[in-house]
Amino acid sequence: MEFNPDTLEASAIYKLLTGSVIPRPIGWISTVDKNGINNLAPFSYFNAVGEDPPHVMFSTVRGNNTNKDTLNNVLANGQFVVNMVTEALAEQMNATAQPVASEIDEFELTGLTPIPSTLIKPMRVKESPITFECEMVHHYFLENHKNGGACIIIGRVVMMHFDESVLLDNYKINMENYKPVSRLAGSNYSKIGKIFSIKRS
């Protein structure tokens, strides 16, 4: 079957796209507003985009042409933290996905511990074993949208934090201890399953 996104309803496009492009890593983004109120929200349109120098990206949808608090905060001060999500944090991550008023601190809402970053203002999630302090270098609003589109944020990683428990020798990651969670479709998530290797010639 063929589907032309120009003639397909938005909900169908969403289901087809998010059900096909899987699994997706989750960027659990913490920001802070001009009044010092913390914000924490998960984004599965997220990934690393390069290491020289290290950059990550995430995209936030704009339903009804409205910015989410995360986007407003990043556009205002150009800073955010990526807190990686593990199996132990999945429930709290999911709780931060609910829409709440901008004056609500999701750290307090979910019982997570905010700890200071080294170089930027937004707080990090203490319970996350891997966090990246980022400074925005570029943003782009998707064009020709029908309902608000989305905004892509690219940030340069200016500081990395790793708990010793998830590190092996030579900067490799201990997957057994890390236990990351990724996003599937609907309310489904996945853990790391069977791993196989293919060597490049």
LOLORO-110781 format. One line per 3 residues: number of its first residue (from 1); their letters; for each residue x, z, y of N, C-alpha, C. Coordinates in Angstrom, 3 decimals. Example, Ala and Ser with C-alpha at 12.3 -4.5 7.8 and 13.67 -1.06 7.14 Angstrom:
<sites>
1) as) 13.190:7.800:-5.690:12.300:7.800:-4.500:13.200:7.800:-3.300  12.850:7.080:-2.250:13.670:7.140:-1.060:12.900:7.870:0.030 $
</sites>
This chain:
<sites>
1) mef) 0.834:0.000:-1.198:0.000:0.000:0.000:0.868:0.000:1.247  0.379:-0.578:2.310:1.084:-0.595:3.571:0.264:0.141:4.620  0.964:0.865:5.484:0.293:1.593:6.547:0.966:1.281:7.878 $
4) npd) 0.195:0.817:8.829:0.699:0.565:10.170:0.426:1.809:11.009  1.469:2.519:11.442:1.244:3.754:12.191:0.493:3.552:13.495  0.480:2.324:14.017:-0.238:2.068:15.262:-1.747:2.136:15.072 $
7) tle) -2.203:1.954:13.822:-3.647:1.959:13.563:-4.070:3.105:12.657  -3.131:4.003:12.331:-3.416:5.117:11.433:-3.653:6.379:12.242  -4.581:7.223:11.796:-4.832:8.461:12.528:-3.652:9.409:12.397 $
10) asa) -3.496:10.270:13.379:-2.322:11.140:13.478:-2.140:12.028:12.256  -3.228:12.582:11.714:-3.115:13.485:10.569:-2.589:12.765:9.338  -2.957:11.510:9.177:-2.480:10.719:8.033:-0.996:10.429:8.171 $
13) iyk) -0.564:10.071:9.384:0.855:9.818:9.618:1.664:11.072:9.303  1.177:12.207:9.775:1.877:13.480:9.545:2.029:13.768:8.052  0.953:13.597:7.288:0.996:13.879:5.855:1.949:12.938:5.120 $
16) llt) 1.893:11.667:5.452:2.759:10.696:4.785:4.229:10.938:5.114  4.519:11.227:6.372:5.903:11.406:6.796:6.498:12.700:6.263  5.787:13.817:6.463:6.339:15.113:6.045:6.275:15.313:4.532 $
19) gsv) 5.436:14.545:3.863:5.392:14.623:2.404:6.447:13.759:1.747  7.003:12.817:2.501:8.008:11.904:1.961:9.427:12.328:2.302  9.643:12.753:3.538:10.985:13.137:3.983:11.194:14.610:3.636 $
22) ipr) 11.589:14.842:2.398:11.745:16.212:1.892:12.988:16.308:1.004  13.524:17.502:0.820:13.222:18.709:1.601:13.873:18.633:2.970  13.315:19.384:3.922:13.864:19.399:5.272:14.411:20.785:5.580 $
25) pig) 15.649:20.872:6.095:16.168:22.186:6.489:15.351:22.743:7.640  15.356:24.035:7.778:14.565:24.698:8.812:15.489:25.259:9.887  15.262:24.832:11.109:15.970:25.426:12.232:15.094:26.514:12.825 $
28) wis) 15.507:27.757:12.646:14.749:28.905:13.176:15.338:29.181:14.547  14.664:28.712:15.580:15.249:28.644:16.912:14.853:29.855:17.756  15.854:30.573:18.248:15.587:31.678:19.169:16.010:31.284:20.566 $
31) tvd) 15.144:31.611:21.530:15.387:31.311:22.933:14.978:32.525:23.757  15.182:32.435:25.056:14.764:33.512:25.954:14.231:32.889:27.232  13.180:33.479:27.798:12.611:32.920:29.022:13.210:33.579:30.261 $
34) kng) 12.759:33.167:31.431:13.324:33.653:32.691:13.096:35.138:32.912  12.117:35.707:32.185:11.835:37.131:32.310:12.529:37.968:31.238  13.350:37.317:30.422:14.082:38.030:29.382:13.302:38.269:28.108 $
37) inn) 12.160:37.592:27.946:11.351:37.754:26.737:11.860:36.813:25.656  12.133:37.373:24.492:12.640:36.590:23.364:11.539:35.733:22.756  11.939:34.577:22.253:11.030:33.706:21.519:11.743:33.271:20.249 $
40) lap) 11.000:33.182:19.161:11.579:32.779:17.871:10.555:31.936:17.125  10.948:30.722:16.739:10.014:29.818:16.070:10.766:28.867:15.149  10.145:28.481:14.012:10.794:27.571:13.061:10.444:26.107:13.334 $
43) fsy) 11.437:25.244:13.085:11.248:23.804:13.259:11.870:23.082:12.065  11.054:22.268:11.376:11.590:21.554:10.212:12.036:20.147:10.562  11.765:19.699:11.789:12.421:18.493:12.280:13.751:18.964:12.856 $
46) fna) 14.704:19.174:11.968:15.975:19.825:12.335:17.086:19.332:11.423  18.290:19.201:11.976:19.443:18.875:11.136:20.725:18.924:11.962  21.854:18.858:11.250:23.150:18.681:11.890:23.324:17.199:12.185 $
49) vge) 23.997:16.876:13.298:24.167:15.470:13.652:25.630:15.074:13.817  26.549:15.995:13.634:27.964:15.662:13.740:28.809:16.915:13.809  30.107:16.756:13.513:30.990:17.919:13.515:32.175:17.771:14.455 $
52) dpp) 32.271:16.667:15.174:33.435:16.434:16.036:33.001:16.000:17.436  32.616:16.958:18.287:32.429:18.393:18.047:31.089:18.660:17.362  30.883:19.873:16.834:29.659:20.156:16.078:28.409:20.138:16.955 $
55) hvm) 27.410:19.388:16.517:26.127:19.305:17.205:24.989:19.417:16.187  23.875:19.958:16.628:22.649:20.001:15.831:21.514:19.454:16.674  20.411:19.105:16.013:19.237:18.642:16.728:17.993:19.292:16.148 $
58) fst) 17.004:19.460:16.994:15.678:19.795:16.495:14.665:19.119:17.406  13.496:18.896:16.859:12.447:18.228:17.604:11.208:19.108:17.605  10.596:19.241:18.770:9.383:20.046:18.884:8.221:19.169:19.333 $
61) vrg) 7.143:19.188:18.566:5.978:18.369:18.897:5.272:18.952:20.120  4.512:18.094:20.806:3.808:18.481:22.020:2.319:18.187:21.848  1.661:18.970:20.990:0.237:18.773:20.775:-0.553:18.944:22.059 $
64) nnt) -1.502:18.053:22.281:-2.322:18.087:23.495:-1.477:18.046:24.764  -0.350:17.336:24.689:0.542:17.178:25.841:1.040:18.517:26.393  1.221:19.479:25.496:1.626:20.816:25.920:2.954:21.197:25.286 $
67) nkd) 3.877:21.701:26.102:5.159:22.164:25.582:5.003:23.495:24.868  5.757:23.679:23.796:5.855:24.984:23.174:6.817:25.848:23.989  6.714:27.161:23.807:7.584:28.080:24.543:9.054:27.762:24.312 $
70) tln) 9.400:27.400:23.085:10.791:27.070:22.768:11.297:25.964:23.672  10.516:24.894:23.797:10.933:23.764:24.621:11.053:24.165:26.087  10.073:24.908:26.587:10.130:25.340:27.986:11.391:26.163:28.250 $
73) nvl) 11.720:27.052:27.325:12.880:27.910:27.513:14.187:27.112:27.492  14.298:26.182:26.542:15.532:25.401:26.436:15.697:24.494:27.648  14.610:23.893:28.104:14.705:23.030:29.277:15.055:23.832:30.528 $
76) ang) 14.643:25.110:30.559:14.901:25.940:31.727:16.339:26.432:31.796  16.911:26.820:30.634:18.262:27.407:30.683:19.291:26.712:29.795  18.855:25.722:29.000:19.799:24.920:28.232:20.481:25.615:27.077 $
79) qfv) 19.876:26.690:26.557:20.530:27.441:25.481:19.552:27.780:24.357  20.071:27.819:23.122:19.273:28.243:21.976:20.187:28.636:20.836  19.633:29.414:19.905:20.346:29.815:18.694:19.606:29.265:17.490 $
82) vnm) 20.352:28.707:16.554:19.786:28.308:15.265:20.104:29.419:14.267  19.058:30.031:13.728:19.193:31.067:12.705:18.748:30.459:11.379  19.632:30.392:10.413:19.278:29.750:9.153:18.369:30.652:8.316 $
85) vte) 17.423:30.028:7.608:16.396:30.754:6.867:16.774:30.873:5.393  16.649:32.075:4.864:16.930:32.341:3.452:15.651:32.774:2.744  15.741:32.890:1.429:14.581:33.322:0.648:14.062:34.672:1.128 $
88) ala) 14.963:35.566:1.460:14.575:36.917:1.884:13.855:36.918:3.235  14.035:35.846:4.011:13.452:35.786:5.353:12.263:34.839:5.456  11.861:34.246:4.346:10.830:33.209:4.379:9.507:33.707:4.958 $
91) eqm) 9.070:34.879:4.573:7.792:35.401:5.061:7.827:35.656:6.559  8.928:36.232:7.038:9.038:36.500:8.476:9.172:35.197:9.257  9.889:34.241:8.697:9.973:32.927:9.336:8.590:32.331:9.493 $
94) nat) 7.789:32.387:8.423:6.454:31.821:8.456:5.579:32.524:9.498  5.776:33.825:9.641:4.993:34.587:10.617:5.299:34.151:12.044  6.530:33.701:12.287:6.889:33.275:13.641:6.383:31.874:13.957 $
97) aqp) 5.786:31.203:12.975:5.241:29.866:13.204:3.860:29.922:13.857  3.229:31.090:13.838:1.888:31.186:14.402:1.941:31.120:15.928  0.963:30.463:16.532:0.938:30.395:17.998:0.536:31.740:18.602 $
100) vas) 1.383:32.252:19.460:1.083:33.504:20.167:1.382:33.313:21.649  0.898:34.214:22.467:1.117:34.134:23.905:2.609:34.213:24.214  3.019:33.575:25.306:4.438:33.495:25.648:5.055:34.858:25.929 $
103) eid) 4.224:35.841:26.273:4.777:37.177:26.540:4.988:38.008:25.281  4.649:37.437:24.129:4.854:38.133:22.850:6.264:37.863:22.343  6.999:38.901:22.000:8.348:38.806:21.447:8.234:38.721:19.930 $
106) efe) 8.588:37.570:19.347:8.444:37.395:17.897:9.383:38.279:17.096  10.479:38.726:17.690:11.338:39.692:17.000:10.547:40.974:16.741  9.865:41.468:17.769:9.063:42.683:17.623:7.873:42.441:16.705 $
109) ltg) 7.274:41.262:16.817:6.098:40.929:16.017:6.382:40.967:14.527  7.589:40.560:14.131:7.924:40.436:12.708:8.889:41.505:12.202  9.313:42.404:13.076:10.227:43.464:12.652:11.655:43.002:12.447 $
112) ltp) 12.017:41.884:13.065:13.391:41.389:12.968:14.261:42.044:14.041  15.565:42.015:13.807:16.495:42.696:14.698:17.209:41.697:15.606  16.974:41.760:16.916:17.708:40.880:17.834:19.095:41.444:18.130 $
115) ips) 20.108:40.607:18.027:21.464:41.033:18.368:22.045:40.021:19.354  22.920:40.485:20.257:23.443:39.596:21.293:24.285:38.466:20.721  24.193:37.326:21.379:25.104:36.223:21.093:26.418:36.480:21.822 $
118) tli) 27.432:35.703:21.473:28.749:35.881:22.074:28.890:35.147:23.399  28.350:33.905:23.465:28.570:33.066:24.636:27.309:32.687:25.398  26.135:32.897:24.818:24.895:32.483:25.467:23.904:33.649:25.517 $
121) kpm) 22.807:33.467:26.253:21.847:34.552:26.468:20.860:34.798:25.326  20.337:33.757:24.659:19.365:34.021:23.597:19.929:34.906:22.484  19.072:35.761:21.959:19.455:36.672:20.884:19.520:35.950:19.547 $
124) rvk) 20.319:36.523:18.635:20.403:36.036:17.267:19.591:36.942:16.349  19.183:36.413:15.197:18.499:37.212:14.178:19.560:37.884:13.315  19.643:39.189:13.408:20.666:39.924:12.665:20.549:39.682:11.170 $
127) esp) 19.331:39.564:10.667:19.101:39.426:9.229:19.501:38.060:8.691  19.710:37.083:9.545:20.123:35.753:9.092:21.627:35.738:8.852  22.073:35.256:7.694:23.507:35.282:7.385:24.316:34.206:8.103 $
130) itf) 23.639:33.214:8.675:24.328:32.133:9.379:23.569:31.827:10.666  24.267:31.910:11.789:23.644:31.575:13.070:24.593:30.723:13.905  24.005:29.827:14.693:24.781:28.943:15.553:24.312:29.084:16.999 $
133) ece) 25.220:29.455:17.874:24.924:29.478:19.298:25.081:28.054:19.841  24.079:27.584:20.581:24.087:26.189:21.020:23.773:26.052:22.503  24.387:25.057:23.112:24.087:24.664:24.478:23.563:23.229:24.470 $
136) mvh) 22.411:23.017:25.090:21.798:21.694:25.095:22.674:20.696:25.844  22.848:19.530:25.242:23.598:18.464:25.892:22.707:17.249:26.174  21.543:17.196:25.512:20.679:16.031:25.702:19.278:16.358:25.231 $
139) hyf) 18.290:15.796:25.896:16.917:15.877:25.395:16.223:14.550:25.666  15.272:14.241:24.804:14.608:12.938:24.886:13.142:13.080:24.461  12.230:12.664:25.335:10.809:12.687:25.019:10.415:11.357:24.369 $
142) len) 9.783:11.423:23.200:9.348:10.206:22.527:8.332:9.467:23.397  8.489:8.165:23.445:7.643:7.349:24.303:6.449:6.772:23.547  5.484:6.255:24.299:4.300:5.577:23.755:3.508:6.457:22.788 $
145) hkn) 3.416:7.731:23.109:2.674:8.651:22.239:1.187:8.661:22.591  0.389:9.219:21.670:-1.056:9.290:21.866:-1.527:10.712:22.166  -0.817:11.710:21.639:-1.283:13.096:21.754:-0.266:14.045:22.378 $
148) gga) 0.825:13.502:22.894:1.844:14.369:23.483:3.225:14.095:22.944  3.287:13.467:21.783:4.581:13.102:21.215:5.428:14.292:20.837  6.715:14.186:21.108:7.657:15.246:20.759:8.872:15.126:21.658 $
151) cii) 9.642:16.197:21.707:10.887:16.178:22.458:12.032:16.526:21.522  13.043:15.682:21.496:14.226:15.903:20.680:15.280:16.608:21.521  15.793:17.695:20.989:16.850:18.461:21.659:18.136:18.340:20.851 $
154) igr) 19.219:17.966:21.493:20.531:17.967:20.847:21.386:19.028:21.515  21.959:19.895:20.700:22.772:20.976:21.236:24.158:21.009:20.624  25.127:21.338:21.452:26.492:21.522:20.966:26.652:22.951:20.462 $
157) vvm) 27.189:23.089:19.268:27.430:24.419:18.698:28.681:24.996:19.352  28.514:26.087:20.093:29.640:26.681:20.813:30.186:27.928:20.122  29.421:28.469:19.167:29.903:29.610:18.385:29.155:29.658:17.062 $
160) mhf) 29.890:29.915:15.979:29.310:30.031:14.640:29.475:31.462:14.142  28.441:31.971:13.478:28.495:33.312:12.897:28.128:33.228:11.412  29.001:33.723:10.553:28.767:33.710:9.110:28.982:35.104:8.539 $
163) des) 28.017:35.592:7.783:28.219:36.834:7.049:29.219:36.566:5.926  30.106:37.505:5.703:31.140:37.312:4.679:30.549:37.054:3.298  29.337:37.541:3.059:28.725:37.397:1.733:28.413:35.947:1.384 $
166) vll) 28.302:35.072:2.375:27.963:33.676:2.085:29.175:32.750:2.171  30.368:33.337:2.294:31.580:32.524:2.388:32.431:32.618:1.129  32.992:31.478:0.754:33.981:31.402:-0.309:35.317:31.029:0.327 $
169) dny) 36.326:30.856:-0.502:37.634:30.447:0.017:37.547:29.066:0.660  38.435:28.828:1.596:38.564:27.524:2.248:37.282:27.096:2.962  36.560:28.053:3.540:35.379:27.819:4.374:34.190:27.220:3.621 $
172) kin) 34.178:27.321:2.311:33.032:26.825:1.549:31.933:27.886:1.510  30.682:27.419:1.302:29.532:28.310:1.319:29.157:28.747:-0.097  28.908:30.033:-0.257:28.474:30.602:-1.531:26.956:30.416:-1.638 $
175) men) 26.537:29.373:-2.334:25.121:29.046:-2.414:24.313:30.105:-3.149  24.942:30.784:-4.113:24.226:31.819:-4.863:23.844:32.985:-3.964  24.678:33.284:-2.985:24.374:34.374:-2.063:23.574:33.898:-0.847 $
178) ykp) 23.797:32.680:-0.437:23.124:32.138:0.740:21.619:31.999:0.499  21.219:31.322:-0.564:19.826:31.134:-0.961:18.960:30.575:0.176  19.288:29.383:0.675:18.513:28.801:1.772:17.141:28.324:1.315 $
181) vsr) 16.251:28.215:2.274:14.893:27.732:2.032:14.691:26.459:2.847  14.001:25.491:2.274:13.717:24.249:2.987:12.218:23.978:2.994  11.807:23.110:3.889:10.395:22.810:4.104:9.985:21.588:3.301 $
184) lag) 8.820:21.673:2.689:8.216:20.530:2.024:7.002:20.099:2.849  5.876:19.837:2.210:4.675:19.438:2.932:3.639:20.553:2.877  2.721:20.553:3.836:1.670:21.560:3.864:2.235:22.956:3.976 $
187) sny) 1.819:23.841:3.089:2.314:25.217:3.098:3.424:25.427:2.069  4.015:24.345:1.580:5.015:24.427:0.523:6.443:24.459:1.056  7.249:25.280:0.396:8.675:25.398:0.682:9.430:25.266:-0.631 $
190) ski) 10.740:25.098:-0.559:11.523:24.991:-1.785:12.814:25.799:-1.688  13.292:26.209:-2.861:14.578:26.863:-2.985:15.580:25.832:-3.504  16.837:26.204:-3.523:17.835:25.327:-4.115:17.605:25.297:-5.623 $
193) gki) 17.379:24.125:-6.159:17.157:23.983:-7.595:18.435:23.611:-8.308  18.310:22.806:-9.344:19.472:22.375:-10.102:20.356:21.489:-9.232  21.652:21.773:-9.238:22.610:21.017:-8.434:23.407:20.091:-9.339 $
196) fsi) 23.554:18.825:-8.930:24.401:17.909:-9.688:25.390:17.257:-8.744  26.497:16.805:-9.281:27.569:16.246:-8.470:27.836:14.795:-8.831  28.135:13.981:-7.825:28.569:12.606:-8.010:29.783:12.402:-7.123 $
199) krs) 30.919:12.134:-7.746:32.149:11.959:-6.959:32.216:10.569:-6.362  32.688:10.506:-5.137:32.855:9.226:-4.460:34.207:8.619:-4.834  34.204:7.327:-5.036:35.456:6.656:-5.422:36.335:6.413:-4.202 $
</sites>
